[in-house]
Amino acid sequence: MYSGGIVRRATQGTLVSRRENVGRELFTVDFETGQRLVLCDHEIEPASEELVSARYAEWTV
């Protein structure tokens, strides 16, 4: 949950950026619902194995 409400499980999103901060991998994701969130690596999963190595891939919460 974040201040704007709840992002439902399996909501599709597009990876905007990836970075490391204090040993954690962080991802900025634009969701199809219009939200943009920064998420930890354990909060997302690739929509397909083919997209894992893509720089801008769709991810699922």
Secondary structure, DSSP 8 states (H G I E B T S, - for coil): -BTTB---TT-EEEEEEEEEETTEEEEEEEETTS-EEEEEGGG-EESSGGGTT-SS-EEE-
